[in-house]
Amino acid sequence: FGKRSIFLFTTCNPFKLYSGYKKMSKRLSEKKLEGNMVGEGIVQGGIIIFDKYGKARYAYEEETGKELDMEDIVASLKALQSDE
Protein backbone atom coordinates (compact mmCIF):
# COMPACT_ATOMS: atom_id res chain seq x y z
CA PHE A 1 0.00 0.00 0.00
CA GLY A 2 1.66 3.21 -1.14
CA LYS A 3 4.61 1.52 -2.86
CA ARG A 4 2.64 -0.30 -5.55
CA SER A 5 3.62 0.44 -9.13
CA ILE A 6 1.07 0.90 -11.89
CA PHE A 7 3.22 -1.30 -14.10
CA LEU A 8 2.27 -4.34 -12.04
CA PHE A 9 -1.39 -3.91 -12.94
CA THR A 10 -1.37 -2.55 -16.48
CA THR A 11 -1.45 -4.31 -19.77
CA CYS A 12 1.09 -4.24 -22.56
CA ASN A 13 -1.66 -3.61 -25.10
CA PRO A 14 -0.88 -0.10 -26.46
CA PHE A 15 -4.46 0.45 -27.63
CA LYS A 16 -5.84 -0.27 -24.17
CA LEU A 17 -3.22 1.97 -22.55
CA TYR A 18 -4.02 4.82 -24.95
CA SER A 19 -7.76 4.39 -24.44
CA GLY A 20 -7.32 4.49 -20.65
CA TYR A 21 -5.12 7.56 -20.90
CA LYS A 22 -7.73 9.37 -23.02
CA LYS A 23 -10.54 8.52 -20.58
CA MET A 24 -8.51 9.72 -17.62
CA SER A 25 -7.49 12.93 -19.43
CA LYS A 26 -11.14 13.63 -20.29
CA ARG A 27 -12.23 13.10 -16.67
CA LEU A 28 -9.50 15.42 -15.37
CA SER A 29 -10.35 18.03 -17.97
CA GLU A 30 -14.07 17.92 -17.10
CA LYS A 31 -13.21 18.52 -13.44
CA LYS A 32 -10.79 21.30 -14.39
CA LEU A 33 -7.90 19.49 -12.73
CA GLU A 34 -4.33 19.80 -13.91
CA GLY A 35 -1.60 17.25 -13.53
CA ASN A 36 2.13 17.76 -13.66
CA MET A 37 5.12 15.82 -14.86
CA VAL A 38 7.01 16.11 -11.57
CA GLY A 39 7.75 13.17 -9.31
CA GLU A 40 7.73 9.40 -9.61
CA GLY A 41 4.56 9.13 -11.66
CA ILE A 42 4.18 5.37 -11.34
CA VAL A 43 3.74 4.88 -7.59
CA GLN A 44 0.17 4.44 -6.44
CA GLY A 45 -1.19 5.65 -3.12
CA GLY A 46 -4.50 5.66 -1.35
CA ILE A 47 -6.29 6.78 1.78
CA ILE A 48 -5.95 5.38 5.29
CA ILE A 49 -8.49 6.41 7.92
CA PHE A 50 -7.40 6.20 11.55
CA ASP A 51 -9.51 6.14 14.69
CA LYS A 52 -8.90 8.53 17.59
CA TYR A 53 -6.36 6.10 19.06
CA GLY A 54 -4.22 6.09 15.94
CA LYS A 55 -5.30 2.61 14.82
CA ALA A 56 -5.84 2.22 11.07
CA ARG A 57 -9.48 1.29 10.61
CA TYR A 58 -10.15 1.68 6.88
CA ALA A 59 -7.93 1.72 3.80
CA TYR A 60 -8.68 2.51 0.18
CA GLU A 61 -6.02 1.71 -2.41
CA GLU A 62 -5.72 3.97 -5.42
CA GLU A 63 -6.60 2.48 -8.78
CA THR A 64 -5.05 4.57 -11.52
CA GLY A 65 -7.65 6.21 -13.71
CA LYS A 66 -10.57 5.45 -11.37
CA GLU A 67 -12.33 7.81 -9.01
CA LEU A 68 -12.38 7.16 -5.29
CA ASP A 69 -15.64 5.76 -3.96
CA MET A 70 -16.59 8.76 -1.86
CA GLU A 71 -19.71 7.05 -0.51
CA ASP A 72 -17.55 4.32 1.07
CA ILE A 73 -15.15 6.86 2.52
CA VAL A 74 -17.96 8.98 4.01
CA ALA A 75 -19.60 5.82 5.40
CA SER A 76 -16.34 4.80 7.09
CA LEU A 77 -15.95 8.28 8.59
CA LYS A 78 -19.53 8.17 9.91
CA ALA A 79 -18.90 4.69 11.35
CA LEU A 80 -15.86 6.01 13.21
CA GLN A 81 -17.80 9.00 14.42
CA SER A 82 -20.57 6.78 15.83
CA ASP A 83 -17.97 4.61 17.63
CA GLU A 84 -16.83 7.56 19.75
C-alpha positions as CSV (number, residue, x, y, z in Angstrom):
1,F,0.0,0.0,0.0
2,G,1.7,3.2,-1.1
3,K,4.6,1.5,-2.9
4,R,2.6,-0.3,-5.5
5,S,3.6,0.4,-9.1
6,I,1.1,0.9,-11.9
7,F,3.2,-1.3,-14.1
8,L,2.3,-4.3,-12.0
9,F,-1.4,-3.9,-12.9
10,T,-1.4,-2.6,-16.5
11,T,-1.5,-4.3,-19.8
12,C,1.1,-4.2,-22.6
13,N,-1.7,-3.6,-25.1
14,P,-0.9,-0.1,-26.5
15,F,-4.5,0.4,-27.6
16,K,-5.8,-0.3,-24.2
17,L,-3.2,2.0,-22.6
18,Y,-4.0,4.8,-24.9
19,S,-7.8,4.4,-24.4
20,G,-7.3,4.5,-20.7
21,Y,-5.1,7.6,-20.9
22,K,-7.7,9.4,-23.0
23,K,-10.5,8.5,-20.6
24,M,-8.5,9.7,-17.6
25,S,-7.5,12.9,-19.4
26,K,-11.1,13.6,-20.3
27,R,-12.2,13.1,-16.7
28,L,-9.5,15.4,-15.4
29,S,-10.3,18.0,-18.0
30,E,-14.1,17.9,-17.1
31,K,-13.2,18.5,-13.4
32,K,-10.8,21.3,-14.4
33,L,-7.9,19.5,-12.7
34,E,-4.3,19.8,-13.9
35,G,-1.6,17.3,-13.5
36,N,2.1,17.8,-13.7
37,M,5.1,15.8,-14.9
38,V,7.0,16.1,-11.6
39,G,7.8,13.2,-9.3
40,E,7.7,9.4,-9.6
41,G,4.6,9.1,-11.7
42,I,4.2,5.4,-11.3
43,V,3.7,4.9,-7.6
44,Q,0.2,4.4,-6.4
45,G,-1.2,5.6,-3.1
46,G,-4.5,5.7,-1.4
47,I,-6.3,6.8,1.8
48,I,-6.0,5.4,5.3
49,I,-8.5,6.4,7.9
50,F,-7.4,6.2,11.6
51,D,-9.5,6.1,14.7
52,K,-8.9,8.5,17.6
53,Y,-6.4,6.1,19.1
54,G,-4.2,6.1,15.9
55,K,-5.3,2.6,14.8
56,A,-5.8,2.2,11.1
57,R,-9.5,1.3,10.6
58,Y,-10.2,1.7,6.9
59,A,-7.9,1.7,3.8
60,Y,-8.7,2.5,0.2
61,E,-6.0,1.7,-2.4
62,E,-5.7,4.0,-5.4
63,E,-6.6,2.5,-8.8
64,T,-5.0,4.6,-11.5
65,G,-7.7,6.2,-13.7
66,K,-10.6,5.5,-11.4
67,E,-12.3,7.8,-9.0
68,L,-12.4,7.2,-5.3
69,D,-15.6,5.8,-4.0
70,M,-16.6,8.8,-1.9
71,E,-19.7,7.0,-0.5
72,D,-17.6,4.3,1.1
73,I,-15.1,6.9,2.5
74,V,-18.0,9.0,4.0
75,A,-19.6,5.8,5.4
76,S,-16.3,4.8,7.1
77,L,-15.9,8.3,8.6
78,K,-19.5,8.2,9.9
79,A,-18.9,4.7,11.4
80,L,-15.9,6.0,13.2
81,Q,-17.8,9.0,14.4
82,S,-20.6,6.8,15.8
83,D,-18.0,4.6,17.6
84,E,-16.8,7.6,19.8
